[in-house]
Amino acid sequence: MAKRVSATVAKNQLGQILRMAEDEPVYIVKHGRPQTVVIAADAYEALLRRARDPEDRQLARLRADFDEMYRSMQAGRWRKGIGALLTAPADLLNTVATRRIRKARG
């Protein structure tokens, strides 16, 4: 688990915070909320390299799209529909799927 220190401690013990950051990220907390993260320079450079990698950027976009769709599916109308889908008998699902396929074929 990443270390957390208060902003005051970080200000007064910067050298120690920098040493801690060589091993793992250090969160600087202000008013009970993470404000800043201190990480080692090599870890930062690795993050920059990954951010420039087209496959990683595409994966990040897909992940963001999925997260947004998932959030929208948590709305009440979606929950009701998904609940009905998950509890529907197999023969009903087969009937509906067959109709949809026939309709799509024209």
C-alpha positions as CSV (number, residue, x, y, z in Angstrom):
1,M,0.0,0.0,0.0
2,A,1.3,3.5,-0.9
3,K,2.6,5.7,2.0
4,R,0.6,8.8,3.0
5,V,2.0,11.8,4.8
6,S,0.6,15.1,5.7
7,A,1.6,18.2,3.8
8,T,3.3,19.5,6.9
9,V,5.4,16.4,7.3
10,A,6.3,16.5,3.7
11,K,7.4,20.1,4.0
12,N,9.5,19.5,7.1
13,Q,11.0,16.1,6.0
14,L,11.4,16.4,2.2
15,G,14.6,14.4,2.2
16,Q,12.9,11.4,3.9
17,I,9.9,11.7,1.5
18,L,12.2,11.6,-1.5
19,R,13.9,8.5,-0.1
20,M,10.5,6.8,0.5
21,A,9.4,7.7,-3.0
22,E,12.3,5.6,-4.4
23,D,10.5,2.5,-3.2
24,E,6.9,3.4,-3.7
25,P,4.6,6.4,-4.4
26,V,4.1,8.7,-1.5
27,Y,0.8,10.6,-1.3
28,I,0.9,14.1,0.2
29,V,-2.4,14.6,2.1
30,K,-3.9,18.0,2.8
31,H,-7.1,18.4,4.8
32,G,-7.6,14.6,4.7
33,R,-7.5,14.3,0.9
34,P,-4.6,13.2,-1.4
35,Q,-3.2,16.3,-3.0
36,T,0.0,15.2,-4.7
37,V,1.9,12.1,-5.4
38,V,5.7,11.9,-5.2
39,I,7.3,9.1,-7.3
40,A,10.8,8.2,-8.3
41,A,12.1,9.8,-11.5
42,D,12.5,6.4,-13.2
43,A,8.9,5.5,-12.4
44,Y,7.8,8.8,-13.9
45,E,9.9,8.2,-17.1
46,A,8.3,4.7,-17.4
47,L,4.8,6.3,-17.1
48,L,5.7,8.8,-19.8
49,R,6.9,6.0,-22.1
50,R,3.7,4.1,-21.6
51,A,1.6,7.3,-22.2
52,R,3.3,7.6,-25.6
53,D,2.6,4.0,-26.6
54,P,-0.3,3.9,-29.0
55,E,-1.6,0.5,-27.8
56,D,-1.6,1.8,-24.2
57,R,-3.5,4.9,-25.2
58,Q,-6.1,2.8,-27.2
59,L,-6.5,0.5,-24.2
60,A,-7.0,3.5,-21.9
61,R,-9.7,4.9,-24.3
62,L,-11.4,1.5,-24.4
63,R,-11.2,1.3,-20.6
64,A,-12.7,4.8,-20.2
65,D,-15.5,3.9,-22.7
66,F,-16.3,0.7,-20.8
67,D,-16.3,2.5,-17.5
68,E,-18.7,5.1,-18.8
69,M,-21.1,2.4,-20.3
70,Y,-20.9,0.5,-17.0
71,R,-21.8,3.7,-15.0
72,S,-24.7,4.4,-17.3
73,M,-25.9,0.8,-16.8
74,Q,-26.2,1.3,-13.1
75,A,-29.1,3.7,-13.7
76,G,-32.5,2.4,-12.6
77,R,-34.0,1.7,-16.0
78,W,-30.9,-0.4,-16.9
79,R,-31.0,-2.3,-13.6
80,K,-34.6,-3.4,-14.2
81,G,-33.8,-4.5,-17.8
82,I,-30.7,-6.4,-16.8
83,G,-32.5,-8.0,-13.9
84,A,-35.2,-9.2,-16.3
85,L,-32.6,-10.5,-18.7
86,L,-30.8,-12.5,-16.0
87,T,-34.0,-14.1,-14.6
88,A,-35.6,-14.8,-18.0
89,P,-36.1,-18.5,-18.9
90,A,-33.9,-19.9,-21.6
91,D,-36.8,-20.6,-24.0
92,L,-37.9,-17.0,-23.9
93,L,-34.3,-15.8,-24.6
94,N,-34.1,-18.2,-27.5
95,T,-37.4,-17.0,-28.9
96,V,-36.4,-13.4,-28.7
97,A,-33.0,-14.0,-30.2
98,T,-34.5,-15.9,-33.1
99,R,-36.9,-13.0,-33.8
100,R,-34.0,-10.5,-33.7
101,I,-31.9,-12.6,-36.1
102,R,-34.8,-13.0,-38.5
103,K,-35.5,-9.3,-38.4
104,A,-31.9,-8.4,-39.0
105,R,-31.7,-10.7,-42.1
106,G,-34.8,-9.0,-43.5
